[in-house]
Amino acid sequence: MVSSETVIGIEWTFMVLAYVFVGCRLYVRLYMRGLRLYSADYWLIVGLMSCQGLLICDTLTYSMNAMDDFTITSVSLDKIRFATNYFFDTGIYFPKFSIIAFYYNLVPPTHPQMRMALHVLTVITGAFALVTFFGDTFWCGPDPSVNWRKTSDESYTVFSSMDLMRLNWSLNFITEVLNVAFPFPLIFDLSLRSRREKVALGVIFALGTITIGVSIGRFVTMLHMSNDISIYIWATAEICISVIVVALSALRPLLRKLSGMVSTDQGSHLPSGYNISSMSQPSKPSTHTRDMEAFWETGHRAHQSTVTAMASGEHLTGSEVELNRIGGILRTQQVSMSSETVSSFMTRQTST
């Protein structure tokens, strides 16, 4: 069995990683794109604060030498454990609300079936979050103080109730699977220019399966090792990874910028197919702009949406895909310009 020092060290490592990735997301939003924060960002920040609250409670438990033995009780320790349920059981829904807020920007109004499914997903996730909150509050009766009063019956504590744990885990698992599965019909209906682009978009959403795997691991651990210190690691990993995965969905501009800075080949391409100019040679005006047209096909009518991603050496934007309705016929044309083209043009101008 791992020591409590190792456990608390691993937990804080996950916490630091969550701060780093959320900070990178805010950097992309505010500085690289020059935009304001949206509801998806605020939900993610609340989820990060829930992670922090959970880590504070676990650190206090560690300071009381009670991490490796759940049978140790005291009034102050039981209050900390009671608060832990709120930070984890309810806090784990905030990253889900963040990704749902992003889905509302992703799904166009011209696809009513998906919009209706999104409304249903929102209601289910919100309802399950409320059930979890009130379950953690009133599971032992109308007076929550029974959770930290001295009693010989451990079934009257929220922290030790296996029935409540199974209920909360089931609700969380259902919403996690629904949130991960929701965008895939959307991706399959998109008509992108290359299969690689569709696969890359699918991989971004499939990152949510990591959280599902960790959640299953936590559930199995709690069923078979009810007094094992590794439960702390599983719980912290689950909520922190859920925050990290949501933050990753908006980091493409930063990744493109970093790739351009370390690349020695000016014409190198990322897997997504965008041409990135070398950041170490700003004097060469080599840019590449690419427009991708996405089409929604339902029956005999085609609803058109556009996905525009612009990548240049100085202004790397487009971290999120937003589909917007275009009321008309759109003509697109791809234009590429290289430094050689500019040089030859300037030579002809000076000779004349």
C-alpha positions as CSV (number, residue, x, y, z in Angstrom):
1,M,0.0,0.0,0.0
2,V,1.3,3.5,-0.9
3,S,2.1,5.9,1.9
4,S,0.0,8.9,2.7
5,E,2.9,11.2,1.7
6,T,3.0,9.6,-1.8
7,V,-0.8,10.0,-2.2
8,I,-0.8,13.7,-1.3
9,G,2.1,14.3,-3.6
10,I,0.3,12.6,-6.5
11,E,-2.9,14.5,-5.8
12,W,-1.1,17.9,-5.9
13,T,0.6,16.9,-9.1
14,F,-2.8,16.4,-10.7
15,M,-3.9,19.7,-9.2
16,V,-0.9,21.6,-10.7
17,L,-1.5,20.0,-14.1
18,A,-5.1,21.2,-14.0
19,Y,-4.0,24.7,-13.2
20,V,-1.5,24.7,-16.1
21,F,-4.0,23.5,-18.7
22,V,-6.7,25.8,-17.6
23,G,-4.2,28.7,-17.5
24,C,-3.2,27.8,-21.1
25,R,-6.8,27.8,-22.2
26,L,-7.4,31.3,-20.7
27,Y,-4.2,32.5,-22.3
28,V,-5.4,31.3,-25.7
29,R,-8.8,32.9,-25.2
30,L,-7.8,36.3,-23.8
31,Y,-4.4,36.9,-25.4
32,M,-3.9,34.8,-28.5
33,R,-7.5,35.3,-29.7
34,G,-8.2,38.6,-28.0
35,L,-11.7,37.4,-26.9
36,R,-13.6,37.6,-23.7
37,L,-14.4,34.6,-21.4
38,Y,-17.5,32.7,-22.3
39,S,-19.8,30.6,-20.2
40,A,-17.8,27.4,-21.0
41,D,-14.7,29.1,-19.5
42,Y,-16.5,30.1,-16.4
43,W,-17.9,26.6,-15.8
44,L,-14.5,25.2,-16.2
45,I,-13.0,27.7,-13.7
46,V,-15.7,26.6,-11.2
47,G,-14.7,23.0,-11.8
48,L,-11.1,23.9,-11.2
49,M,-12.1,25.5,-7.9
50,S,-13.9,22.3,-6.9
51,C,-10.7,20.4,-7.5
52,Q,-8.9,22.9,-5.3
53,G,-11.5,22.5,-2.5
54,L,-11.1,18.7,-2.7
55,L,-7.3,19.0,-2.4
56,I,-7.6,21.3,0.6
57,C,-9.9,18.8,2.3
58,D,-7.5,15.9,1.5
59,T,-4.6,17.9,2.8
60,L,-6.3,18.6,6.0
61,T,-7.1,14.9,6.3
62,Y,-3.5,14.1,5.7
63,S,-2.4,16.6,8.5
64,M,-4.7,14.7,10.9
65,N,-3.0,11.4,9.9
66,A,-6.4,10.0,8.8
67,M,-5.8,9.3,5.1
68,D,-4.9,5.6,5.5
69,D,-7.7,4.7,7.9
70,F,-11.3,5.7,7.2
71,T,-12.5,4.4,10.6
72,I,-10.8,7.3,12.4
73,T,-13.4,9.9,13.4
74,S,-13.7,13.2,15.1
75,V,-16.0,16.2,14.8
76,S,-13.6,18.3,12.8
77,L,-12.5,15.3,10.6
78,D,-16.1,14.3,9.9
79,K,-17.0,17.9,8.9
80,I,-14.0,17.8,6.4
81,R,-15.2,14.5,5.0
82,F,-18.7,15.9,4.7
83,A,-17.4,18.9,2.7
84,T,-15.3,16.5,0.5
85,N,-18.5,15.0,-0.9
86,Y,-19.7,18.3,-2.2
87,F,-16.4,19.2,-3.8
88,F,-16.1,15.9,-5.6
89,D,-19.7,14.6,-6.2
90,T,-21.1,17.9,-7.2
91,G,-17.9,19.5,-8.5
92,I,-17.4,16.9,-11.1
93,Y,-20.4,18.1,-13.0
94,F,-19.0,21.6,-13.7
95,P,-16.6,20.4,-16.4
96,K,-19.6,18.7,-18.0
97,F,-21.5,22.0,-18.0
98,S,-18.5,23.6,-19.6
99,I,-18.5,21.1,-22.5
100,I,-22.3,21.4,-22.9
101,A,-21.9,25.2,-23.2
102,F,-19.4,24.5,-26.0
103,Y,-21.8,22.2,-27.7
104,Y,-24.4,25.0,-27.9
105,N,-21.8,26.9,-30.1
106,L,-21.0,23.8,-32.1
107,V,-24.5,22.7,-33.1
108,P,-26.2,25.0,-35.6
109,P,-29.9,25.9,-35.3
110,T,-30.4,24.4,-38.8
111,H,-30.0,20.9,-37.2
112,P,-33.1,20.8,-34.9
113,Q,-32.7,17.1,-34.0
114,M,-29.3,17.7,-32.5
115,R,-30.4,20.9,-30.8
116,M,-33.3,19.0,-29.2
117,A,-30.9,16.2,-28.1
118,L,-28.6,18.9,-26.6
119,H,-31.5,20.3,-24.6
120,V,-32.3,16.9,-23.3
121,L,-28.7,16.3,-22.4
122,T,-28.6,19.6,-20.5
123,V,-31.7,18.8,-18.6
124,I,-30.4,15.3,-17.7
125,T,-27.0,16.6,-16.6
126,G,-28.6,19.4,-14.5
127,A,-31.1,17.1,-12.9
128,F,-28.5,14.5,-12.0
129,A,-26.3,17.2,-10.5
130,L,-29.2,18.4,-8.3
131,V,-30.0,14.9,-7.2
132,T,-26.3,14.4,-6.2
133,F,-26.2,17.7,-4.3
134,F,-29.4,17.0,-2.3
135,G,-28.4,13.4,-1.8
136,D,-25.1,14.5,-0.2
137,T,-27.0,16.9,2.0
138,F,-30.1,14.9,3.1
139,W,-29.1,11.3,2.7
140,C,-28.9,10.8,6.5
141,G,-32.0,12.8,7.3
142,P,-33.2,16.4,7.3
143,D,-30.5,17.4,9.7
144,P,-27.1,17.2,8.0
145,S,-25.3,17.6,11.4
146,V,-25.7,13.9,12.0
147,N,-22.8,13.4,9.7
148,W,-20.3,14.8,12.2
149,R,-22.0,14.0,15.5
150,K,-20.7,11.1,17.5
151,T,-22.7,8.0,16.6
152,S,-22.1,4.3,16.6
153,D,-24.0,3.7,13.4
154,E,-21.7,4.5,10.4
155,S,-24.6,4.1,8.0
156,Y,-25.7,7.6,9.0
157,T,-22.7,9.3,7.5
158,V,-22.6,10.4,3.9
159,F,-18.9,9.7,3.6
160,S,-19.2,6.0,4.5
161,S,-22.5,5.2,2.7
162,M,-21.8,2.7,-0.1
163,D,-25.4,3.0,-1.3
164,L,-25.0,6.7,-1.8
165,M,-21.6,6.1,-3.5
166,R,-23.2,3.7,-6.0
167,L,-26.0,6.2,-6.7
168,N,-23.7,9.1,-7.3
169,W,-21.3,7.1,-9.4
170,S,-24.2,5.8,-11.6
171,L,-25.5,9.3,-12.2
172,N,-22.1,10.7,-13.0
173,F,-21.2,7.7,-15.2
174,I,-24.4,8.1,-17.3
175,T,-23.9,11.8,-17.9
176,E,-20.2,11.2,-18.7
177,V,-21.0,8.7,-21.4
178,L,-23.8,10.9,-22.8
179,N,-21.5,13.9,-23.0
180,V,-18.8,11.9,-24.8
181,A,-21.1,10.2,-27.2
182,F,-23.2,13.3,-28.1
183,P,-20.9,15.0,-30.7
184,F,-20.1,11.9,-32.8
185,P,-23.2,12.0,-34.9
186,L,-22.3,15.6,-35.5
187,I,-18.8,14.6,-36.7
188,F,-20.1,11.9,-39.0
189,D,-22.5,14.3,-40.7
190,L,-19.8,16.8,-41.4
191,S,-18.4,16.8,-44.9
192,L,-14.8,17.9,-44.3
193,R,-12.2,18.1,-47.1
194,S,-10.1,15.2,-45.7
195,R,-10.6,12.2,-43.5
196,R,-7.7,13.3,-41.4
197,E,-9.6,16.4,-40.4
198,K,-12.6,14.4,-39.3
199,V,-10.4,12.0,-37.4
200,A,-8.6,14.8,-35.6
201,L,-11.9,16.4,-34.6
202,G,-13.1,13.0,-33.3
203,V,-9.9,12.5,-31.3
204,I,-10.5,15.8,-29.5
205,F,-14.0,14.6,-28.3
206,A,-12.8,11.1,-27.6
207,L,-10.4,12.3,-25.0
208,G,-13.5,12.1,-22.7
209,T,-13.1,8.4,-22.7
210,I,-10.0,8.8,-20.4
211,T,-12.3,10.2,-17.7
212,I,-14.7,7.3,-18.2
213,G,-11.8,4.8,-17.7
214,V,-10.7,6.5,-14.5
215,S,-14.2,6.6,-13.2
216,I,-14.6,2.9,-13.7
217,G,-11.3,2.3,-11.9
218,R,-12.4,4.4,-9.0
219,F,-15.7,2.5,-8.7
220,V,-14.0,-0.9,-8.8
221,T,-11.5,0.2,-6.2
222,M,-14.2,1.4,-3.8
223,L,-16.2,-1.8,-4.2
224,H,-13.4,-4.1,-3.4
225,M,-11.1,-2.0,-1.2
226,S,-13.4,0.2,0.9
227,N,-10.7,1.3,3.3
228,D,-7.8,1.7,0.9
229,I,-5.8,4.9,0.6
230,S,-5.6,4.7,-3.2
231,I,-9.2,5.8,-3.4
232,Y,-8.0,9.4,-2.8
233,I,-5.8,9.1,-5.9
234,W,-8.6,7.8,-8.1
235,A,-11.0,10.5,-7.0
236,T,-8.5,13.3,-7.5
237,A,-7.4,11.9,-10.8
238,E,-11.0,11.7,-12.1
239,I,-12.0,15.3,-11.4
240,C,-8.7,16.8,-12.4
241,I,-8.5,14.8,-15.6
242,S,-12.1,15.9,-16.5
243,V,-11.0,19.5,-16.1
244,I,-7.8,18.9,-18.1
245,V,-9.7,17.2,-21.0
246,V,-12.1,20.1,-21.3
247,A,-9.3,22.6,-21.3
248,L,-7.4,20.6,-24.0
249,S,-10.2,21.2,-26.5
250,A,-9.3,24.9,-26.8
251,L,-5.5,24.6,-27.1
252,R,-5.0,24.1,-30.8
253,P,-3.7,27.6,-31.5
254,L,-1.1,27.3,-28.7
255,L,0.0,23.9,-30.0
256,R,0.3,25.3,-33.5
257,K,2.4,28.3,-32.2
258,L,4.7,26.0,-30.2
259,S,5.1,23.7,-33.2
260,G,6.0,26.7,-35.4
261,M,8.6,27.9,-32.9
262,V,10.4,24.6,-32.6
263,S,10.1,23.7,-36.3
264,T,13.2,24.1,-38.5
265,D,11.3,23.5,-41.7
266,Q,9.3,26.6,-42.8
267,G,7.0,24.4,-44.9
268,S,6.2,21.9,-42.1
269,H,2.6,20.9,-41.7
270,L,0.7,19.8,-38.6
271,P,-1.5,16.7,-38.7
272,S,-4.5,19.0,-39.1
273,G,-3.2,20.1,-42.4
274,Y,-2.4,23.8,-41.6
275,N,0.8,25.4,-42.9
276,I,2.6,27.2,-40.1
277,S,5.2,29.8,-40.9
278,S,8.5,29.7,-39.0
279,M,8.2,32.1,-36.0
280,S,12.0,32.6,-36.0
281,Q,11.9,34.3,-39.4
282,P,9.2,37.0,-39.2
283,S,10.7,38.9,-42.1
284,K,9.4,36.4,-44.6
285,P,5.7,37.1,-45.3
286,S,4.7,33.5,-45.8
287,T,1.1,32.9,-44.8
288,H,-1.4,30.2,-45.5
289,T,-5.1,30.6,-45.0
290,R,-7.5,27.7,-45.4
291,D,-11.2,27.6,-45.4
292,M,-13.1,24.3,-44.7
293,E,-16.7,24.0,-45.8
294,A,-18.9,21.8,-43.7
295,F,-22.2,20.6,-45.0
296,W,-25.2,19.3,-43.0
297,E,-27.3,17.0,-45.1
298,T,-30.8,16.1,-43.9
299,G,-33.1,14.5,-46.4
300,H,-33.3,16.4,-49.7
301,R,-32.3,19.7,-48.2
302,A,-28.8,20.6,-47.4
303,H,-28.1,23.0,-44.5
304,Q,-24.8,24.7,-45.0
305,S,-22.5,25.7,-42.2
306,T,-19.0,26.9,-42.4
307,V,-15.9,26.1,-40.4
308,T,-13.2,28.6,-40.9
309,A,-9.8,28.1,-39.4
310,M,-7.1,30.6,-40.0
311,A,-3.5,30.0,-39.2
312,S,-0.7,32.5,-39.8
313,G,2.7,33.2,-38.3
314,E,1.5,36.1,-36.2
315,H,-2.1,35.5,-35.6
316,L,-3.0,31.9,-34.7
317,T,-6.7,31.6,-33.9
318,G,-9.4,29.1,-34.3
319,S,-9.1,27.0,-31.2
320,E,-12.8,26.0,-31.2
321,V,-15.1,25.0,-34.1
322,E,-18.2,27.1,-34.4
323,L,-20.8,26.3,-37.0
324,N,-22.9,29.2,-38.2
325,R,-25.7,29.3,-40.6
326,I,-25.0,31.0,-44.0
327,G,-28.1,32.2,-45.8
328,G,-26.9,32.0,-49.4
329,I,-24.5,30.5,-51.9
330,L,-21.0,30.6,-50.8
331,R,-18.0,30.5,-53.2
332,T,-14.7,29.7,-51.7
333,Q,-11.3,29.9,-53.3
334,Q,-8.0,28.9,-51.9
335,V,-5.1,31.4,-52.3
336,S,-1.5,30.6,-51.5
337,M,1.3,33.1,-51.4
338,S,4.9,32.4,-50.9
339,S,7.9,34.6,-50.5
340,E,9.2,33.6,-54.0
341,T,5.9,34.9,-55.5
342,V,6.2,38.2,-53.8
343,S,9.9,38.6,-54.8
344,S,9.2,37.9,-58.5
345,F,6.3,40.4,-58.4
346,M,8.4,43.1,-56.8
347,T,11.2,42.5,-59.5
348,R,8.7,43.0,-62.3
349,Q,7.4,46.2,-60.7
350,T,10.9,47.7,-60.3
351,S,11.9,46.8,-63.9
352,T,8.9,48.6,-65.3
